Amino acid sequence: MKYTTLSYAGFQAEAMYAFSNSGNFAVNRAYSFGAGYVNGPISLGAAYVRLANPAFKGDTVGAIPSDNFYSASTMPALASAETVQQWGAGGTYAFGAATIGLLYTGALFGNPARGSLFSGATGSGGGTGSVRFENGEASLRYKFTPALQAAIGETYTHVTQGSGSGNYWQASAGVQYFLSKRTDIYLNGFYQKTSQHLHAWIEAIGAPSTTETQVAAVVGIRHKF
């Protein structure tokens, strides 16, 4: 169930509630709300979402589908969380051919039933219980021509679980060239470095690094049908 307001002087808001199933409405439900503002070169937005028992295996048709990334085998401390809360706020400002952006996001994985995010890590201080992520991101995009654009970005992440904590720093850069309105080619590169006791793991990479650094590059062509 979703409600979106009309736009008033650039402001717009929306809210969503996803039900679970009869007999246990508190399991596998979700709700969120957010607001945005657009005025000329300025765009701002903020949102919050809360998921209840997203990993509950007895309810496969509730509000929240299975998550192939935070699986029990890859990240048990996250996949088994009783609640997941995510929030964020950010904005962009466009001037000429350039657009700069700033973004803050956070996530809280409440009362995971098993596992530590820092399990097997040395020097982290151990840590069990709820896991909290806080991220800060800055980006710059520049359009050299209508067909060619490039972007760079940096993201800093601080994560805590009980007495354990760690930091991630990731830099990214990409180039995109449009061959036509529906076809483009792109090249993206990523570099991530973590605290000494953590293994780097760039999102969407199949496995974490065996060290505190990881590098990834993606090149491809896309056609929109």
C-alpha positions as CSV (number, residue, x, y, z in Angstrom):
1,M,0.0,0.0,0.0
2,K,1.6,3.3,-1.1
3,Y,0.6,6.9,-1.0
4,T,2.3,9.7,-2.9
5,T,1.4,13.4,-2.5
6,L,1.1,15.9,-5.2
7,S,4.1,18.2,-5.8
8,Y,3.9,21.5,-3.9
9,A,6.5,24.1,-4.9
10,G,9.0,21.4,-5.6
11,F,8.2,19.3,-2.5
12,Q,6.8,15.8,-2.7
13,A,6.5,13.0,-0.1
14,E,5.4,9.4,-0.1
15,A,4.8,6.5,2.4
16,M,4.5,2.8,2.0
17,Y,3.3,-0.1,4.1
18,A,3.7,-3.8,3.0
19,F,1.6,-6.3,5.0
20,S,2.7,-9.7,6.0
21,N,0.2,-12.6,6.4
22,S,-2.7,-13.4,8.6
23,G,-1.9,-14.9,11.9
24,N,1.5,-13.1,12.3
25,F,1.3,-9.6,11.0
26,A,4.5,-8.6,12.8
27,V,6.7,-11.0,10.8
28,N,8.0,-10.1,7.4
29,R,6.3,-6.7,7.0
30,A,7.8,-3.4,5.9
31,Y,7.1,0.3,6.0
32,S,8.9,3.4,4.7
33,F,8.5,7.1,4.1
34,G,10.4,9.7,2.3
35,A,10.4,13.2,0.9
36,G,12.1,15.1,-1.9
37,Y,12.6,18.7,-3.1
38,V,13.5,19.8,-6.6
39,N,14.1,23.4,-7.6
40,G,16.2,24.2,-10.7
41,P,19.7,22.9,-10.2
42,I,19.0,21.6,-6.6
43,S,17.7,18.2,-5.8
44,L,17.3,17.0,-2.2
45,G,15.8,13.8,-0.7
46,A,15.5,11.8,2.5
47,A,14.0,8.4,3.3
48,Y,13.5,5.8,6.0
49,V,12.6,2.1,5.7
50,R,12.0,-0.6,8.4
51,L,11.8,-4.3,7.7
52,A,10.6,-6.7,10.4
53,N,12.0,-10.2,10.5
54,P,13.2,-10.2,6.9
55,A,15.0,-13.5,7.2
56,F,12.0,-15.4,8.7
57,K,12.1,-18.7,6.8
58,G,8.6,-19.7,7.8
59,D,7.0,-17.0,5.7
60,T,8.0,-17.0,2.0
61,V,5.2,-14.8,0.7
62,G,5.2,-11.9,3.0
63,A,6.3,-8.3,2.3
64,I,10.0,-9.0,1.9
65,P,11.5,-11.5,-0.6
66,S,14.6,-13.5,-0.1
67,D,17.9,-11.6,-0.3
68,N,20.7,-13.4,-2.3
69,F,23.4,-11.0,-1.1
70,Y,23.0,-11.1,2.7
71,S,22.6,-14.9,2.8
72,A,23.1,-17.1,5.8
73,S,26.3,-18.5,4.2
74,T,27.9,-15.2,3.3
75,M,26.9,-12.9,6.2
76,P,25.1,-14.7,9.0
77,A,25.3,-11.7,11.3
78,L,23.2,-9.7,8.8
79,A,21.0,-12.3,7.3
80,S,19.6,-13.4,10.7
81,A,18.7,-9.9,11.9
82,E,15.3,-9.5,13.6
83,T,14.8,-6.0,12.2
84,V,16.5,-4.0,9.5
85,Q,16.3,-0.2,9.5
86,Q,17.8,2.0,6.8
87,W,17.8,5.8,6.4
88,G,19.5,8.3,4.2
89,A,19.6,12.0,3.1
90,G,21.4,13.6,0.2
91,G,21.3,16.1,-2.5
92,T,22.9,17.2,-5.8
93,Y,23.7,20.5,-7.3
94,A,24.1,21.0,-11.1
95,F,26.1,23.9,-12.6
96,G,27.0,24.0,-16.2
97,A,28.1,20.5,-17.3
98,A,29.0,19.4,-13.8
99,T,26.9,17.9,-11.0
100,I,28.1,17.4,-7.5
101,G,26.5,15.2,-4.9
102,L,26.6,14.5,-1.2
103,L,24.9,11.5,0.5
104,Y,24.6,10.2,4.0
105,T,23.1,6.7,4.7
106,G,22.9,4.4,7.6
107,A,21.6,0.9,8.4
108,L,20.9,-1.0,11.6
109,F,20.6,-4.8,11.7
110,G,18.9,-5.5,15.0
111,N,19.6,-8.5,17.2
112,P,21.0,-11.0,14.7
113,A,20.4,-14.5,16.0
114,R,23.8,-15.8,15.2
115,G,27.3,-14.8,14.0
116,S,29.6,-11.9,14.3
117,L,30.5,-9.5,11.4
118,F,34.0,-9.6,12.8
119,S,34.3,-13.3,13.2
120,G,37.8,-14.5,12.5
121,A,39.1,-10.9,12.3
122,T,42.0,-9.9,14.5
123,G,42.3,-6.6,16.3
124,S,38.6,-5.8,15.9
125,G,37.7,-6.2,19.5
126,G,35.3,-9.0,18.7
127,G,31.7,-7.9,18.9
128,T,28.3,-9.5,18.8
129,G,24.8,-8.0,18.8
130,S,23.2,-5.4,16.5
131,V,25.3,-4.2,13.5
132,R,25.3,-0.5,12.5
133,F,26.6,1.0,9.3
134,E,27.1,4.7,8.6
135,N,28.2,5.9,5.2
136,G,29.3,9.2,3.8
137,E,29.6,9.7,0.0
138,A,30.8,12.5,-2.3
139,S,30.5,12.4,-6.1
140,L,31.2,14.5,-9.2
141,R,29.8,13.9,-12.7
142,Y,30.8,15.9,-15.7
143,K,29.3,15.8,-19.2
144,F,32.0,16.5,-21.8
145,T,29.5,16.2,-24.7
146,P,25.9,15.1,-24.9
147,A,27.3,11.6,-25.7
148,L,30.2,11.4,-23.3
149,Q,30.2,11.7,-19.5
150,A,32.4,10.6,-16.6
151,A,32.1,10.4,-12.8
152,I,34.2,9.9,-9.7
153,G,33.1,9.2,-6.2
154,E,34.4,8.4,-2.7
155,T,32.6,6.5,0.1
156,Y,33.6,6.2,3.7
157,T,31.9,3.6,5.9
158,H,32.1,3.0,9.6
159,V,30.6,-0.2,11.0
160,T,30.2,-1.3,14.6
161,Q,28.9,-4.5,16.3
162,G,29.1,-4.6,20.1
163,S,32.7,-3.8,21.0
164,G,34.0,-4.4,17.5
165,S,34.3,-1.7,14.8
166,G,35.9,-1.1,11.5
167,N,36.2,1.3,8.5
168,Y,35.9,0.9,4.8
169,W,37.0,3.4,2.2
170,Q,36.1,3.0,-1.5
171,A,37.0,5.1,-4.5
172,S,35.2,4.7,-7.9
173,A,35.4,6.2,-11.4
174,G,33.5,5.6,-14.6
175,V,33.2,6.7,-18.2
176,Q,30.0,6.3,-20.3
177,Y,29.6,6.9,-24.0
178,F,26.3,6.8,-25.8
179,L,26.4,5.3,-29.3
180,S,22.7,6.1,-29.7
181,K,19.7,7.0,-27.5
182,R,19.4,3.3,-26.6
183,T,22.9,2.0,-26.7
184,D,25.9,2.9,-24.6
185,I,29.3,1.5,-23.6
186,Y,30.8,2.0,-20.2
187,L,34.0,1.4,-18.1
188,N,33.9,1.5,-14.3
189,G,36.7,0.9,-11.8
190,F,36.6,0.4,-8.0
191,Y,39.2,0.3,-5.2
192,Q,38.4,-0.5,-1.6
193,K,40.6,-0.5,1.5
194,T,39.5,-1.5,5.0
195,S,40.8,-1.5,8.5
196,Q,43.6,-3.9,9.1
197,H,41.4,-6.5,10.8
198,L,38.7,-6.6,8.0
199,H,38.6,-8.1,4.5
200,A,37.7,-5.8,1.7
201,W,34.5,-6.8,-0.2
202,I,33.2,-4.6,-3.1
203,E,29.5,-5.0,-3.5
204,A,28.4,-7.4,-6.2
205,I,31.8,-9.2,-6.2
206,G,31.3,-12.9,-5.6
207,A,33.7,-13.2,-2.7
208,P,35.7,-11.0,-0.3
209,S,39.3,-10.3,-0.7
210,T,41.8,-12.3,1.4
211,T,43.5,-8.9,2.3
212,E,42.4,-5.4,3.3
213,T,42.2,-4.2,-0.3
214,Q,40.3,-5.2,-3.4
215,V,40.2,-3.8,-6.9
216,A,37.5,-4.4,-9.5
217,A,36.8,-3.2,-13.1
218,V,33.7,-3.6,-15.3
219,V,33.4,-2.9,-19.0
220,G,30.3,-3.5,-21.0
221,I,27.8,-2.5,-23.6
222,R,24.1,-1.9,-22.9
223,H,21.1,-1.7,-25.3
224,K,17.7,-0.7,-24.1
225,F,14.7,-2.4,-25.7
